[in-house]
Amino acid sequence: MAEAMALRFGLTLAQKVGCNRLIINLDNMEVIETMKEGGRSTGAAAAIFDDCFHFACDFVASRFEHYNREANKVAHEFARLAKFSRASDWFDEPPDEVVSILLNDVLIVYNE
């Protein structure tokens, strides 16, 4: 459920900032397969996946790709935090928990 909510949050955020072509990186193969199969799910998050699929179709292009959790720490943290807040809460300023991870990602890329 948390992964589905985080996906919906990410799609909402991408729309708000004006993105129209997305590559969505996820560390959860079940979510990727569900989205590639039209958002059809029989689990507790079925309605959220359905919303996400139709929302993703509104973008000019959207593609779902698998990344392991180590390469996707920001998304994992967003998934954890998405259970307790709304997308509008993070639009102007990201949560402190995510800022430190983002800075670490930038430093790793910068130092390579």
JOMOJO-V981301 format. One record per residue. N is the residue number from 1. RES is the residue in one small letter. PSI is psi in whole degrees, -180 to 180 (* if undefined). OMEGA is omega in radians with two decimals (none if undefined). BURIAL is I if it has 24 or more other ideal C-beta (glycine too) atoms within 12 Angstrom, else O. Layout:
{{N	RES	PSI	OMEGA	BURIAL} {N	RES	PSI	OMEGA	BURIAL}}
This chain:
{{1	m	-42	-3.12	O} {2	a	-40	3.14	O} {3	e	-41	3.13	I} {4	a	-42	3.13	I} {5	m	-39	3.11	I} {6	a	-38	3.09	I} {7	l	-46	3.12	I} {8	r	-41	3.09	I} {9	f	-47	-3.12	I} {10	g	-40	3.11	I} {11	l	-40	3.10	I} {12	t	-45	3.13	I} {13	l	-43	3.13	I} {14	a	-40	3.11	I} {15	q	-43	-3.10	O} {16	k	-34	-3.13	O} {17	v	1	3.03	O} {18	g	16	3.09	O} {19	c	146	3.07	O} {20	n	-8	3.07	O} {21	r	121	-3.03	O} {22	l	142	2.85	I} {23	i	112	-3.06	O} {24	i	116	-3.13	I} {25	n	123	-3.13	I} {26	l	150	3.07	I} {27	d	6	-3.08	I} {28	n	108	-3.10	I} {29	m	-32	3.14	O} {30	e	-41	3.11	O} {31	v	-44	3.14	I} {32	i	-49	-3.14	I} {33	e	-41	3.12	O} {34	t	-45	-3.13	I} {35	m	-38	3.11	I} {36	k	-21	3.12	O} {37	e	25	3.05	O} {38	g	16	3.12	O} {39	g	12	-3.12	I} {40	r	124	-3.13	O} {41	s	150	3.09	I} {42	t	2	-3.10	O} {43	g	-175	-3.12	O} {44	a	-25	-3.09	O} {45	a	18	-3.05	I} {46	a	-46	-3.12	O} {47	a	-37	3.14	O} {48	i	-43	3.10	I} {49	f	-40	3.11	I} {50	d	-46	3.08	I} {51	d	-46	-3.11	O} {52	c	-43	-3.12	I} {53	f	-48	-3.12	I} {54	h	-34	3.08	O} {55	f	-44	3.14	I} {56	a	-32	3.12	I} {57	c	-21	3.14	O} {58	d	-15	3.11	O} {59	f	154	3.11	I} {60	v	-43	3.11	O} {61	a	140	3.02	O} {62	s	137	-3.10	I} {63	r	139	-3.13	O} {64	f	127	-3.12	I} {65	e	149	3.11	O} {66	h	135	3.00	O} {67	y	141	3.11	O} {68	n	161	-3.04	O} {69	r	-35	-3.12	O} {70	e	-34	3.14	O} {71	a	5	-3.03	O} {72	n	41	-3.06	I} {73	k	-36	-3.14	I} {74	v	-46	3.13	I} {75	a	-39	3.13	I} {76	h	-41	3.12	I} {77	e	-41	3.06	I} {78	f	-41	3.12	I} {79	a	-41	3.12	I} {80	r	-43	-3.08	O} {81	l	-25	-3.06	I} {82	a	-22	3.13	I} {83	k	-21	-2.97	O} {84	f	2	-3.11	O} {85	s	174	-3.13	O} {86	r	160	3.13	O} {87	a	-38	-3.11	I} {88	s	-24	3.11	O} {89	d	-26	-3.03	O} {90	w	0	-3.01	I} {91	f	-46	-3.10	O} {92	d	-31	-3.09	O} {93	e	126	-3.14	O} {94	p	155	3.11	O} {95	p	148	-3.14	O} {96	d	-36	-3.13	O} {97	e	-30	-3.10	O} {98	v	-32	-3.10	I} {99	v	-45	-3.13	O} {100	s	-36	3.10	O} {101	i	-42	3.10	I} {102	l	-44	3.12	O} {103	l	-40	3.11	O} {104	n	-42	3.10	O} {105	d	-43	3.14	O} {106	v	-42	-3.14	O} {107	l	-39	3.12	O} {108	i	-46	3.13	O} {109	v	-43	-3.12	O} {110	y	-40	-3.09	O} {111	n	-11	-3.11	O} {112	e	*	none	O}}
